[in-house]
């Protein structure tokens, strides 16, 4: 499971770069300047909510006894909400900046691909560690029962 996280992260980064470069090709020089200026603050602060989700998920997985399935479902629900919300805000901003629809479509696909890759990476890493701990705990119980029996 852990290796799937690395593969997803790597694939998402490559796909995002390719799609993003294709999107830049449809922009004129003036549109590129508007894009950079229009998203300067957004670039600086957009990772904060995502990092908050990741840290919150990690803390709940590692520091509590909450059900992993409920945590994972909650994490992915919040992540999907974040992706949709950010995509809608970014689309609105790009429409206000009067950027072409072809670029906006590429931009959205890039965002979704990147966030899914990162989300799967952290999900796979945290679940692999918790699964490993659960297996070790089960083995310890078996050893104790074997020693007592």
Contact map, one row per residue, 1 for C-alpha under 8 A:
11111000000000000000000000000000000000000000000000000000000000000000000000000000000000000000000000000000000000000000000000011011000000000000000000000
11111100000000000000000000000000000000000000000000000000000000000000000000000000000000000000000000000000000000000000000010011011000000000000000000000
11111110000000000000000000000000000000000000000000000000000000000000000000000000000000000000000000000000000000000000000000010000000000000000000000000
11111111000000000000000000000000000000000000000000000000000000000000000000000000000000000000000000000000000000000000000110010000000000000000000000000
11111111100000000000000000000000000000000000000000000000000000000000000000000000000000000000000000000000000000000000100111111000000000000000000000000
01111111110000000000000000000000000000000000000000000000000000000000000000000000000000000000000000000000000000000000000010000000000000000000000000000
00111111111000000000000000000000000000000000000000000000000000000000000000000000000000000000000000000000000000000000000000000000000000000000000000000
00011111111100000000000000000000000000000000000000000000000000000000000000000000000000000000000000000000000000000000110110000000000000000000000000000
00001111111110000000000000000000000000000000000000000000000000000000000000000000000000000000000000000000000000000100110110000000000000000000000000000
00000111111111000000000000000000000000000000000000000000000000000000000000000000000000000000000000000000000000000000100000000000000000000000000000000
00000011111111100000000000000000000000000000000000000000000000000000000000000000000000000000000000000000000000000000100000000000000000000000000000000
00000001111111110000000000000000000000000000000000000000000000000000000000000000000000000000000000000000000000001101110000000000000000000000000000000
00000000111111111000000000000000000000000000000000000000000000000000000000000000000000000000000000000000000000001100100000000000000000000000000000000
00000000011111111100000000000000000000000000000000000000000000000000000000000000000000000000000000000000000000000000000000000000000000000000000000000
00000000001111111110000000000000000000000000000000000000000000000000000000000000000000000000000000000000000001001000000000000000000000000000000000000
00000000000111111111000000000000000000000000000000000000000000000000000000000000000000000000000000000000000011101100000000000000000000000000000000000
00000000000011111111100000000000000000000000000000000000000000000000000000000000000000000000000000000000000001000000000000000000000000000000000000000
00000000000001111111110000000000000000000000000000000000000000000000000000000000000000000000000000000000000000000000000000000000000000000000000000000
00000000000000111111111000000000000000000000000000000000000000000000000000000000000000000000000000000000011011000000000000000000000000000000000000000
00000000000000011111111100000000000000000000000000000000000000000000000000000000000000000000000000000000011001000000000000000000000000000000000000000
00000000000000001111111110000000000000000000000000000000000000000000000000000000000000000000000000000000000000000000000000000000000000000000000000000
00000000000000000111111111000000000000000000000000000000000000000000000000000000000000000000000000000000010000000000000000000000000000000000000000000
00000000000000000011111111100000000000000000000000000000000000000000000000000000000000000000000000000111011000000000000000000000000000000000000000000
00000000000000000001111111100001000000000000000000000000000000000000000000000000000000000000000000000010000000000000000000000000000000000000000000000
00000000000000000000111111110000000000000000000000000000000000000000000000000000000000000000000000000000000000000000000000000000000000000000000000000
00000000000000000000011111110000000000000000000000000000000000000000000000000000000000000000000000010110000000000000000000000000000000000000000000000
00000000000000000000001111111111000000000000000000000000000000000000000000000000000000000000000000110010000000000000000000000000000000000000000000000
00000000000000000000000011111111000000000000000000000000000000000000000000000000000000000000000000000000000000000000000000000000000000000000000000000
00000000000000000000000000111111100000000000000000000000000000000000000000000000000000000000000000000000000000000000000000000000000000000000000000000
00000000000000000000000000111111110000000000000000000000000000000000000000000000000000000000000000000000000000000000000000000000000000000000000000000
00000000000000000000000000111111111000000000000000000000000000000000000000000000000000000000000000100000000000000000000000000000000000000000000000000
00000000000000000000000100111111111100000000000000000000000000000000000000000000000000000000000000000000000000000000000000000000000000000000000000000
00000000000000000000000000001111111110000000000000000000000000000000000000000000000000000000000000000000000000000000000000000000000000000000000000000
00000000000000000000000000000111111111000000000000000000000000000000000000000000000000000000000010000000000000000000000000000000000000000000000000000
00000000000000000000000000000011111111100000000000000000000000000000000000000000000000000000010010100000000000000000000000000000000000000000000000000
00000000000000000000000000000001111111110000000000000000000000000000000000000000000000000000000000000000000000000000000000000000000000000000000000000
00000000000000000000000000000000111111110000000000000000000000000000000000000000000000000000000000000000000000000000000000000000000000000000000000000
00000000000000000000000000000000011111111000000000000000000000000000000000000000000000000000100010000000000000000000000000000000000000000000000000000
00000000000000000000000000000000001111111110000000000000000000000000000000000000000000000000000000000000000000000000000000000000000000000000000000000
00000000000000000000000000000000000111111111000000000000000000000000000000000000000000000000000000000000000000000000000000000000000000000000000000000
00000000000000000000000000000000000001111111100000000000000000000000000000000000000000000000000000000000000000000000000000000000000000000000000000000
00000000000000000000000000000000000000111111110000000000000000000000000000000000000000000000000000000000000000000000000000000000000000000000000000000
00000000000000000000000000000000000000111111111000000000000000000000000000000000000000000000000000000000000000000000000000000000000000000000000000000
00000000000000000000000000000000000000011111111000000000000000000000000000000000000000000000000000000000000000000000000000000000000000000000000000000
00000000000000000000000000000000000000001111111100000000000000000000000000000000000000000000000000000000000000000000000000000000000000000000000000000
00000000000000000000000000000000000000000111111111000000000000000000000000000000000000000000000000000000000000000000000000000000000000000000000000000
00000000000000000000000000000000000000000011111111100000000000000000000000000000000000000000000000000000000000000000000000000000000000000000000000000
00000000000000000000000000000000000000000000111111110000000000000000000000000000000000000000000000000000000000000000000000000000000000000000000000000
00000000000000000000000000000000000000000000011111111000000000000000000000000000010000000000000000000000000000000000000000000000000000000000000000000
00000000000000000000000000000000000000000000011111111100000000000000000000000010010000000000000000000000000000000000000000000000000000000000000000000
00000000000000000000000000000000000000000000001111111110000000000000000000000000000000000000000000000000000000000000000000000000000000000000000000000
00000000000000000000000000000000000000000000000111111111000000000000000000000000000000000000000000000000000000000000000000000000000000000000000000000
00000000000000000000000000000000000000000000000011111111100000000000000000100110000000000000000000000000000000000000000000000000000000000000000000000
00000000000000000000000000000000000000000000000001111111110000000000000000000000000000000000000000000000000000000000001001000000000000000000000000000
00000000000000000000000000000000000000000000000000111111111000000000000000000000000000000000000000000000000000000000000000000000000000000000000000000
00000000000000000000000000000000000000000000000000011111111100000000000000000000000000000000000000000000000000000000000000000000000000000000000000000
00000000000000000000000000000000000000000000000000001111111110000000001100100000000000000000000000000000000000000000000000000000000000000000000000000
00000000000000000000000000000000000000000000000000000111111111000000000000000000000000000000000000000000000000000000000000000100000000000000000000000
00000000000000000000000000000000000000000000000000000011111111110000000000000000000000000000000000000000000000000000000000000000000000000000000000000
00000000000000000000000000000000000000000000000000000001111111111100001000000000000000000000000000000000000000000000000000000000000000000000000000000
00000000000000000000000000000000000000000000000000000000111111111101001000000000000000000000000000000000000000000000000000000100010000000000000000000
00000000000000000000000000000000000000000000000000000000011111110000000000000000000000000000000000000000000000000000000000000000010000000000000000000
00000000000000000000000000000000000000000000000000000000001111111000000000000000000000000000000000000000000000000000000000000000000000000000000000000
00000000000000000000000000000000000000000000000000000000001111111100000000000000000000000000000000000000000000000000000000000000000000000000000000000
00000000000000000000000000000000000000000000000000000000000110111110000000000000000000000000000000000000000000000000000000000000000000000000000000000
00000000000000000000000000000000000000000000000000000000000110011111011000000000000000000000000000000000000000000000000000000000000000000000000000000
00000000000000000000000000000000000000000000000000000000000000001111111000000000000000000000000000000000000000000000000000000000000000000000000000000
00000000000000000000000000000000000000000000000000000000000010000111111100000000000000000000000000000000000000000000000000000000000000000000000000000
00000000000000000000000000000000000000000000000000000000000000000011111110000000000000000000000000000000000000000000000000000000000000000000000000000
00000000000000000000000000000000000000000000000000000000000000000111111111000000000000000000000000000000000000000000000000000000000000000000000000000
00000000000000000000000000000000000000000000000000000000100110000111111111100000000000000000000000000000000000000000000000000000000000000000000000000
00000000000000000000000000000000000000000000000000000000100000000001111111110000000000000000000000000000000000000000000000100000000000000000000000000
00000000000000000000000000000000000000000000000000000000000000000000111111111000000000000000000000000000000000000000000000000000000000000000000000000
00000000000000000000000000000000000000000000000000000000000000000000011111111100000000000000000000000000000000000000000000000000000000000000000000000
00000000000000000000000000000000000000000000000000001000100000000000001111111110000000000000000000000000000000000000000000000000000000000000000000000
00000000000000000000000000000000000000000000000000000000000000000000000111111111000000000000000000000000000000000000001000000000000000000000000000000
00000000000000000000000000000000000000000000000000000000000000000000000011111111100000000000000000000000000000000000000000000000000000000000000000000
00000000000000000000000000000000000000000000000000001000000000000000000001111111110000000000000000000000000000000000000000000000000000000000000000000
00000000000000000000000000000000000000000000000001001000000000000000000000111111111000000000000000000000000000000000001000000000000000000000000000000
00000000000000000000000000000000000000000000000000000000000000000000000000011111111100000000000000000000000000000000000000000000000000000000000000000
00000000000000000000000000000000000000000000000000000000000000000000000000001111111110000000000000000000000000000000000000000000000000000000000000000
00000000000000000000000000000000000000000000000011000000000000000000000000000111111111000000000000000000000000000000000000000000000000000000000000000
00000000000000000000000000000000000000000000000000000000000000000000000000000011111111100000000000000000000000110010000000000000000000000000000000000
00000000000000000000000000000000000000000000000000000000000000000000000000000001111111110000000000000000000000000000000000000000000000000000000000000
00000000000000000000000000000000000000000000000000000000000000000000000000000000111111111000000000000000000000000000000000000000000000000000000000000
00000000000000000000000000000000000000000000000000000000000000000000000000000000011111111100000000000000000000000000000000000000000000000000000000000
00000000000000000000000000000000000000000000000000000000000000000000000000000000001111111110000000000000000100100000000000000000000000000000000000000
00000000000000000000000000000000000000000000000000000000000000000000000000000000000111111111000000000000000000000000000000000000000000000000000000000
00000000000000000000000000000000000000000000000000000000000000000000000000000000000011111111100000000000000000000000000000000000000000000000000000000
00000000000000000000000000000000000000000000000000000000000000000000000000000000000001111111110000000000000000000000000000000000000000000000000000000
00000000000000000000000000000000000000000000000000000000000000000000000000000000000000111111111000000001000100000000000000000000000000000000000000000
00000000000000000000000000000000000000000000000000000000000000000000000000000000000000011111111100000000000000000000000000000000000000000000000000000
00000000000000000000000000000000000001000000000000000000000000000000000000000000000000001111111110000000000000000000000000000000000000000000000000000
00000000000000000000000000000000001000000000000000000000000000000000000000000000000000000111111111100001000000000000000000000000000000000000000000000
00000000000000000000000000000000000000000000000000000000000000000000000000000000000000000011111111100000000000000000000000000000000000000000000000000
00000000000000000000000000000000000000000000000000000000000000000000000000000000000000000001111111100000000000000000000000000000000000000000000000000
00000000000000000000000000000000011001000000000000000000000000000000000000000000000000000000111111100000000000000000000000000000000000000000000000000
00000000000000000000000000000000000000000000000000000000000000000000000000000000000000000000011111110000000000000000000000000000000000000000000000000
00000000000000000000000000100010001000000000000000000000000000000000000000000000000000000000011111111011000000000000000000000000000000000000000000000
00000000000000000000000001100000000000000000000000000000000000000000000000000000000000000000000001111111000000000000000000000000000000000000000000000
00000000000000000000000000000000000000000000000000000000000000000000000000000000000000000000000000111111100000000000000000000000000000000000000000000
00000000000000000000001001000000000000000000000000000000000000000000000000000000000000000000000000011111110000000000000000000000000000000000000000000
00000000000000000000001101100000000000000000000000000000000000000000000000000000000000000000000000111111111000000000000000000000000000000000000000000
00000000000000000000001000000000000000000000000000000000000000000000000000000000000000000010010000111111111100000000000000000000000000000000000000000
00000000000000000000000000000000000000000000000000000000000000000000000000000000000000000000000000001111111110000000000000000000000000000000000000000
00000000000000000011011000000000000000000000000000000000000000000000000000000000000000000000000000000111111111000000000000000000000000000000000000000
00000000000000000011001000000000000000000000000000000000000000000000000000000000000000000000000000000011111111100000000000000000000000000000000000000
00000000000000000000000000000000000000000000000000000000000000000000000000000000000000100010000000000001111111110000000000000000000000000000000000000
00000000000000010010000000000000000000000000000000000000000000000000000000000000000000000000000000000000111111111000000000000000000000000000000000000
00000000000000111011000000000000000000000000000000000000000000000000000000000000000000000000000000000000011111111100000000000000000000000000000000000
00000000000000010000000000000000000000000000000000000000000000000000000000000000001000100000000000000000001111111110000000000000000000000000000000000
00000000000000000000000000000000000000000000000000000000000000000000000000000000001000000000000000000000000111111111000000000000000000000000000000000
00000000000110110000000000000000000000000000000000000000000000000000000000000000000000000000000000000000000011111111100000000000000000000000000000000
00000000100110010000000000000000000000000000000000000000000000000000000000000000000000000000000000000000000001111111110000000000000000000000000000000
00000000000000000000000000000000000000000000000000000000000000000000000000000000001000000000000000000000000000111111111000000000000000000000000000000
00000000000100000000000000000000000000000000000000000000000000000000000000000000000000000000000000000000000000011111111100000000000000000000000000000
00001001111110000000000000000000000000000000000000000000000000000000000000000000000000000000000000000000000000001111111110000000000000000000000000000
00000001100100000000000000000000000000000000000000000000000000000000000000000000000000000000000000000000000000000111111111000000000000000000000000000
00000000000000000000000000000000000000000000000000000100000000000000000000010010000000000000000000000000000000000011111111100000000000000000000000000
00011001100000000000000000000000000000000000000000000000000000000000000000000000000000000000000000000000000000000001111111110000000000000000000000000
01011101100000000000000000000000000000000000000000000000000000000000000000000000000000000000000000000000000000000000111111111000000000000000000000000
00001000000000000000000000000000000000000000000000000100000000000000000000000000000000000000000000000000000000000000011111111100000000000000000000000
00001000000000000000000000000000000000000000000000000000000000000000000100000000000000000000000000000000000000000000001111111110000000000000000000000
11111000000000000000000000000000000000000000000000000000000000000000000000000000000000000000000000000000000000000000000111111111000000000000000000000
11001000000000000000000000000000000000000000000000000000000000000000000000000000000000000000000000000000000000000000000011111111100000000000000000000
00000000000000000000000000000000000000000000000000000000010010000000000000000000000000000000000000000000000000000000000001111111110000000000000000000
11000000000000000000000000000000000000000000000000000000000000000000000000000000000000000000000000000000000000000000000000111111111000000000000000000
11000000000000000000000000000000000000000000000000000000000000000000000000000000000000000000000000000000000000000000000000011111111100000000000000000
00000000000000000000000000000000000000000000000000000000000000000000000000000000000000000000000000000000000000000000000000001111111110000000000000000
00000000000000000000000000000000000000000000000000000000000011000000000000000000000000000000000000000000000000000000000000000111111111000000000000000
00000000000000000000000000000000000000000000000000000000000000000000000000000000000000000000000000000000000000000000000000000011111111100000000000000
00000000000000000000000000000000000000000000000000000000000000000000000000000000000000000000000000000000000000000000000000000001111111110000000000000
00000000000000000000000000000000000000000000000000000000000000000000000000000000000000000000000000000000000000000000000000000000111111111000000000000
00000000000000000000000000000000000000000000000000000000000000000000000000000000000000000000000000000000000000000000000000000000011111111100000000000
00000000000000000000000000000000000000000000000000000000000000000000000000000000000000000000000000000000000000000000000000000000001111111110000000000
00000000000000000000000000000000000000000000000000000000000000000000000000000000000000000000000000000000000000000000000000000000000111111111000000000
00000000000000000000000000000000000000000000000000000000000000000000000000000000000000000000000000000000000000000000000000000000000011111111100000000
00000000000000000000000000000000000000000000000000000000000000000000000000000000000000000000000000000000000000000000000000000000000001111111110000000
00000000000000000000000000000000000000000000000000000000000000000000000000000000000000000000000000000000000000000000000000000000000000111111111000000
00000000000000000000000000000000000000000000000000000000000000000000000000000000000000000000000000000000000000000000000000000000000000011111111100000
00000000000000000000000000000000000000000000000000000000000000000000000000000000000000000000000000000000000000000000000000000000000000001111111110000
00000000000000000000000000000000000000000000000000000000000000000000000000000000000000000000000000000000000000000000000000000000000000000111111111000
00000000000000000000000000000000000000000000000000000000000000000000000000000000000000000000000000000000000000000000000000000000000000000011111111100
00000000000000000000000000000000000000000000000000000000000000000000000000000000000000000000000000000000000000000000000000000000000000000001111111110
00000000000000000000000000000000000000000000000000000000000000000000000000000000000000000000000000000000000000000000000000000000000000000000111111111
00000000000000000000000000000000000000000000000000000000000000000000000000000000000000000000000000000000000000000000000000000000000000000000011111111
00000000000000000000000000000000000000000000000000000000000000000000000000000000000000000000000000000000000000000000000000000000000000000000001111111
00000000000000000000000000000000000000000000000000000000000000000000000000000000000000000000000000000000000000000000000000000000000000000000000111111
00000000000000000000000000000000000000000000000000000000000000000000000000000000000000000000000000000000000000000000000000000000000000000000000011111
